[in-house]
Amino acid sequence: MFKKILVPTDGSAVGIKAAAMAAEIAQGSGGQVVGVYVIDPFPYIGIGDASAVGLQSYLNDAKRVAGTALAVVSEACRARGVPFAGDTIERNMVWEGILETAQAEGCDLVVMGSHGRQGVKALILGSVAQKVLTHAKQPVLIVKE
């Protein structure tokens, strides 16, 4: 049924759970999994040479974390014999990066975790999952903690 499944990941426990579920779905339908990790841009302030050093340090750390998170998704797919491709992108809004990737890759399902923030935390921090659900053109499966 689903041939190309997008798994946005942040490396959290619920993200790992979503990756396993996506791999199971792909295995059952003969599909593949595309993983994406969205990096928030460096908050550049443009003051002196220290900003360039800070930017490089930030990007190195972000790419390391992204690689670790995507490796977990890759492993879930490998264990089930499911083809996997992963990418790290940089966007101001994580949810927009997820939807852009889903569109660009031709994904027909998005499987993602939700931390389940409620109340004031949800209002202040926002919900990436809620934004993806609201704006996605394809079905979205939310895996909860």
Backbone as CSV, one residue per row, in Angstrom:
resi,resn,N_x,N_y,N_z,CA_x,CA_y,CA_z,C_x,C_y,C_z
1,MET,0.814,-1.187,0.000,0.000,0.000,0.000,0.865,1.261,0.000
2,PHE,1.766,1.395,0.970,2.654,2.557,1.018,4.021,2.148,0.483
3,LYS,4.493,2.868,-0.515,5.746,2.487,-1.172,6.944,3.323,-0.727
4,LYS,6.693,4.552,-0.295,7.792,5.415,0.142,7.354,6.153,1.401
5,ILE,7.993,5.819,2.507,7.587,6.331,3.811,8.660,7.271,4.354
6,LEU,8.247,8.476,4.705,9.162,9.450,5.298,9.143,9.316,6.813
7,VAL,10.326,9.264,7.407,10.467,9.221,8.856,11.331,10.397,9.300
8,PRO,10.693,11.485,9.746,11.480,12.568,10.342,11.916,12.111,11.729
9,THR,13.155,12.348,12.061,13.635,11.882,13.355,14.399,12.974,14.089
10,ASP,14.331,12.905,15.402,15.121,13.808,16.243,16.016,13.002,17.180
11,GLY,16.023,11.681,17.007,16.861,10.820,17.819,16.280,10.451,19.163
12,SER,15.063,10.910,19.454,14.433,10.626,20.744,13.877,9.202,20.775
13,ALA,13.461,8.763,21.952,12.887,7.420,22.112,11.637,7.251,21.251
14,VAL,10.793,8.282,21.195,9.578,8.177,20.391,9.921,8.206,18.893
15,GLY,11.007,8.868,18.534,11.478,8.846,17.150,11.959,7.464,16.751
16,ILE,12.619,6.783,17.668,13.083,5.413,17.431,11.886,4.481,17.269
17,LYS,10.881,4.689,18.087,9.647,3.897,18.007,8.965,4.111,16.649
18,ALA,8.933,5.348,16.182,8.337,5.666,14.880,9.127,5.005,13.755
19,ALA,10.447,5.003,13.863,11.297,4.375,12.843,11.006,2.885,12.733
20,ALA,10.866,2.222,13.873,10.566,0.787,13.872,9.206,0.518,13.226
21,MET,8.226,1.351,13.545,6.896,1.174,12.968,6.927,1.402,11.455
22,ALA,7.632,2.431,11.016,7.738,2.713,9.578,8.420,1.564,8.852
23,ALA,9.462,1.008,9.456,10.169,-0.120,8.844,9.250,-1.338,8.726
24,GLU,8.430,-1.576,9.740,7.477,-2.695,9.691,6.447,-2.489,8.582
25,ILE,5.941,-1.278,8.462,4.964,-0.975,7.417,5.599,-1.160,6.038
26,ALA,6.813,-0.640,5.868,7.511,-0.757,4.586,7.797,-2.220,4.253
27,GLN,8.164,-2.984,5.251,8.435,-4.404,5.035,7.179,-5.121,4.550
28,GLY,6.054,-4.822,5.167,4.799,-5.469,4.806,4.266,-5.062,3.446
29,SER,4.637,-3.859,2.989,4.097,-3.372,1.715,5.134,-3.368,0.596
30,GLY,6.334,-3.855,0.900,7.381,-3.859,-0.110,7.886,-2.458,-0.432
31,GLY,7.805,-1.576,0.550,8.188,-0.182,0.336,9.592,0.129,0.822
32,GLN,9.892,1.408,0.846,11.182,1.885,1.327,10.974,3.036,2.303
33,VAL,12.028,3.326,3.056,11.963,4.385,4.059,12.970,5.475,3.714
34,VAL,12.515,6.715,3.844,13.376,7.880,3.694,13.415,8.556,5.060
35,GLY,14.598,8.717,5.609,14.742,9.390,6.895,15.213,10.816,6.692
36,VAL,14.751,11.711,7.538,15.209,13.101,7.466,15.410,13.651,8.870
37,TYR,16.487,14.388,9.024,16.775,15.108,10.254,16.869,16.572,9.858
38,VAL,16.063,17.423,10.482,16.041,18.845,10.138,16.816,19.621,11.202
39,ILE,17.856,20.319,10.740,18.686,21.139,11.623,18.135,22.562,11.624
40,ASP,17.977,23.119,12.811,17.630,24.540,12.929,18.857,25.353,12.540
41,PRO,18.677,26.431,11.788,19.829,27.257,11.415,20.505,27.865,12.642
42,PHE,21.789,28.125,12.490,22.576,28.750,13.542,22.062,30.172,13.773
43,PRO,21.852,30.541,15.018,21.376,31.903,15.307,22.503,32.915,15.128
44,TYR,22.793,33.251,13.893,23.918,34.135,13.547,23.670,35.553,14.037
45,ILE,24.653,36.085,14.752,24.527,37.463,15.221,25.478,38.399,14.483
46,GLY,26.420,37.844,13.719,27.281,38.652,12.873,28.276,39.535,13.584
47,ILE,28.731,39.131,14.758,29.676,39.967,15.500,31.044,39.277,15.539
48,GLY,32.016,39.855,14.879,33.397,39.382,14.944,33.640,38.011,14.355
49,ASP,34.887,37.557,14.509,35.301,36.260,13.974,34.726,35.098,14.770
50,ALA,34.331,35.336,16.006,33.810,34.261,16.856,32.548,33.649,16.267
51,SER,31.788,34.425,15.485,30.559,33.881,14.920,30.843,32.751,13.940
52,ALA,31.905,32.878,13.134,32.257,31.825,12.183,32.669,30.554,12.926
53,VAL,33.418,30.709,13.997,33.828,29.558,14.804,32.610,28.915,15.448
54,GLY,31.724,29.746,15.984,30.499,29.232,16.604,29.626,28.509,15.598
55,LEU,29.503,29.050,14.398,28.715,28.419,13.342,29.269,27.050,13.001
56,GLN,30.591,26.969,12.791,31.195,25.682,12.423,31.030,24.658,13.537
57,SER,31.209,25.072,14.755,31.041,24.172,15.898,29.595,23.678,15.986
58,TYR,28.664,24.613,15.812,27.241,24.269,15.857,26.897,23.259,14.759
59,LEU,27.344,23.522,13.536,27.043,22.617,12.416,27.681,21.247,12.605
60,ASN,28.902,21.219,13.107,29.559,19.931,13.364,28.771,19.109,14.377
61,ASP,28.362,19.755,15.472,27.580,19.058,16.499,26.228,18.610,15.955
62,ALA,25.560,19.495,15.218,24.240,19.165,14.671,24.333,17.998,13.687
63,LYS,25.348,17.991,12.855,25.515,16.896,11.881,25.857,15.584,12.568
64,ARG,26.614,15.659,13.654,26.929,14.443,14.415,25.657,13.853,15.022
65,VAL,24.847,14.703,15.631,23.587,14.253,16.236,22.654,13.709,15.152
66,ALA,22.590,14.395,14.020,21.744,13.953,12.905,22.191,12.589,12.399
67,GLY,23.501,12.412,12.260,24.027,11.125,11.788,23.677,9.985,12.721
68,THR,23.765,10.242,14.010,23.415,9.229,15.009,21.927,8.886,14.929
69,ALA,21.077,9.910,14.822,19.629,9.691,14.754,19.253,8.929,13.489
70,LEU,19.840,9.299,12.362,19.526,8.619,11.097,20.072,7.193,11.069
71,ALA,21.181,6.956,11.767,21.737,5.602,11.842,20.772,4.643,12.538
72,VAL,20.045,5.144,13.517,19.057,4.314,14.223,17.916,3.933,13.281
73,VAL,17.466,4.882,12.469,16.407,4.597,11.497,16.931,3.596,10.465
74,SER,18.152,3.809,10.010,18.772,2.905,9.044,18.849,1.481,9.593
75,GLU,19.229,1.356,10.841,19.349,0.036,11.470,17.989,-0.661,11.567
76,ALA,16.949,0.095,11.915,15.603,-0.494,11.983,15.200,-1.036,10.620
77,CYS,15.568,-0.321,9.576,15.247,-0.763,8.210,16.097,-1.968,7.809
78,ARG,17.390,-1.888,8.098,18.293,-2.991,7.751,17.850,-4.295,8.404
79,ALA,17.428,-4.213,9.665,16.995,-5.404,10.403,15.769,-6.059,9.765
80,ARG,15.011,-5.296,8.997,13.805,-5.826,8.360,13.964,-5.969,6.843
81,GLY,15.162,-5.725,6.349,15.427,-5.853,4.921,14.737,-4.794,4.075
82,VAL,14.578,-3.599,4.636,13.871,-2.516,3.947,14.894,-1.503,3.419
83,PRO,14.781,-1.093,2.157,15.686,-0.068,1.624,15.529,1.253,2.387
84,PHE,16.666,1.927,2.600,16.671,3.169,3.370,17.573,4.202,2.713
85,ALA,17.127,5.442,2.743,17.949,6.591,2.347,17.711,7.673,3.386
86,GLY,18.776,8.330,3.819,18.638,9.368,4.832,19.269,10.669,4.396
87,ASP,18.765,11.770,4.932,19.290,13.077,4.580,19.168,14.022,5.769
88,THR,20.075,14.975,5.833,20.040,16.037,6.823,19.848,17.347,6.076
89,ILE,18.865,18.126,6.494,18.615,19.405,5.839,18.554,20.500,6.892
90,GLU,18.680,21.742,6.449,18.605,22.882,7.362,17.424,23.756,6.948
91,ARG,16.519,24.011,7.904,15.355,24.855,7.642,15.037,25.656,8.892
92,ASN,14.424,26.821,8.701,14.004,27.655,9.826,12.881,26.998,10.610
93,MET,11.978,26.367,9.903,10.841,25.697,10.528,10.959,24.196,10.255
94,VAL,11.103,23.402,11.308,11.298,21.959,11.155,10.154,21.334,10.366
95,TRP,8.925,21.703,10.685,7.775,21.088,10.022,7.784,21.377,8.520
96,GLU,8.237,22.557,8.122,8.309,22.869,6.692,9.354,22.008,6.000
97,GLY,10.468,21.787,6.660,11.505,20.917,6.112,11.010,19.498,5.921
98,ILE,10.217,19.029,6.876,9.646,17.685,6.782,8.714,17.596,5.574
99,LEU,7.835,18.567,5.434,6.876,18.532,4.326,7.550,18.742,2.976
100,GLU,8.565,19.583,2.920,9.320,19.768,1.679,9.992,18.456,1.267
101,THR,10.549,17.748,2.231,11.201,16.476,1.947,10.181,15.443,1.474
102,ALA,9.042,15.382,2.128,7.994,14.437,1.720,7.587,14.686,0.273
103,GLN,7.428,15.949,-0.086,7.037,16.316,-1.450,8.157,15.987,-2.445
104,ALA,9.375,16.413,-2.133,10.511,16.225,-3.039,10.810,14.748,-3.279
105,GLU,10.637,13.932,-2.253,10.938,12.503,-2.350,9.761,11.681,-2.874
106,GLY,8.599,12.305,-3.001,7.420,11.579,-3.471,6.914,10.563,-2.457
107,CYS,6.998,10.911,-1.190,6.560,9.997,-0.125,5.033,9.946,-0.064
108,ASP,4.507,8.759,0.191,3.053,8.610,0.273,2.567,8.380,1.703
109,LEU,3.485,8.462,2.675,3.130,8.362,4.092,4.247,9.011,4.905
110,VAL,3.867,9.705,5.971,4.823,10.248,6.933,4.547,9.543,8.258
111,VAL,5.584,8.952,8.836,5.472,8.320,10.152,6.423,9.062,11.077
112,MET,5.859,9.690,12.107,6.699,10.470,13.012,6.238,10.341,14.455
113,GLY,7.160,10.585,15.347,6.840,10.549,16.763,6.326,11.886,17.241
114,SER,5.590,11.839,18.355,5.118,13.051,19.003,5.430,12.941,20.487
115,HIS,5.985,14.013,21.016,6.335,14.025,22.438,5.126,14.245,23.328
116,GLY,4.010,14.598,22.740,2.769,14.719,23.495,2.701,15.899,24.443
117,ARG,3.357,16.984,24.072,3.264,18.179,24.926,1.836,18.694,24.917
118,GLN,1.400,19.154,26.072,0.041,19.675,26.186,0.056,20.997,26.934
119,GLY,-1.052,21.664,26.864,-1.226,22.896,27.636,-0.259,23.989,27.235
120,VAL,0.307,24.652,28.242,1.187,25.796,28.016,2.450,25.382,27.247
121,LYS,3.003,24.209,27.551,4.204,23.751,26.841,3.934,23.651,25.350
122,ALA,2.794,23.140,24.972,2.450,23.014,23.549,2.285,24.392,22.916
123,LEU,1.693,25.323,23.657,1.500,26.675,23.125,2.826,27.404,22.937
124,ILE,3.715,27.262,23.914,4.991,27.968,23.863,5.952,27.298,22.883
125,LEU,6.105,25.993,22.990,7.068,25.278,22.164,6.514,24.934,20.792
126,GLY,5.204,24.904,20.652,4.618,24.499,19.381,4.705,22.994,19.232
127,SER,4.078,22.487,18.230,4.117,21.059,17.990,4.430,20.818,16.523
128,VAL,5.591,20.251,16.283,5.974,19.913,14.921,4.964,18.925,14.347
129,ALA,4.593,17.934,15.135,3.636,16.932,14.669,2.304,17.581,14.288
130,GLN,1.840,18.519,15.086,0.575,19.194,14.787,0.664,19.976,13.480
131,LYS,1.768,20.667,13.261,1.955,21.429,12.018,2.004,20.488,10.815
132,VAL,2.703,19.366,10.952,2.780,18.395,9.851,1.393,17.842,9.562
133,LEU,0.663,17.478,10.611,-0.705,16.967,10.429,-1.596,17.978,9.713
134,THR,-1.469,19.225,10.083,-2.314,20.274,9.534,-2.020,20.564,8.064
135,HIS,-0.751,20.494,7.678,-0.355,20.948,6.351,0.022,19.843,5.363
136,ALA,0.123,18.599,5.807,0.559,17.513,4.923,-0.483,17.195,3.858
137,LYS,0.023,16.821,2.691,-0.852,16.396,1.596,-1.009,14.877,1.575
138,GLN,-0.147,14.181,2.303,-0.212,12.725,2.385,-0.631,12.303,3.799
139,PRO,-1.018,11.058,3.952,-1.381,10.594,5.295,-0.193,10.709,6.263
140,VAL,-0.519,10.955,7.520,0.501,11.082,8.571,0.113,10.136,9.703
141,LEU,1.050,9.307,10.096,0.854,8.410,11.227,1.717,8.936,12.378
142,ILE,1.058,9.275,13.479,1.759,9.793,14.657,1.923,8.674,15.671
143,VAL,3.165,8.464,16.072,3.510,7.473,17.091,3.734,8.242,18.382
144,LYS,3.031,7.834,19.427,3.127,8.549,20.707,4.028,7.793,21.672
145,GLU,4.556,8.549,22.637,5.418,7.961,23.663,4.692,6.924,24.472
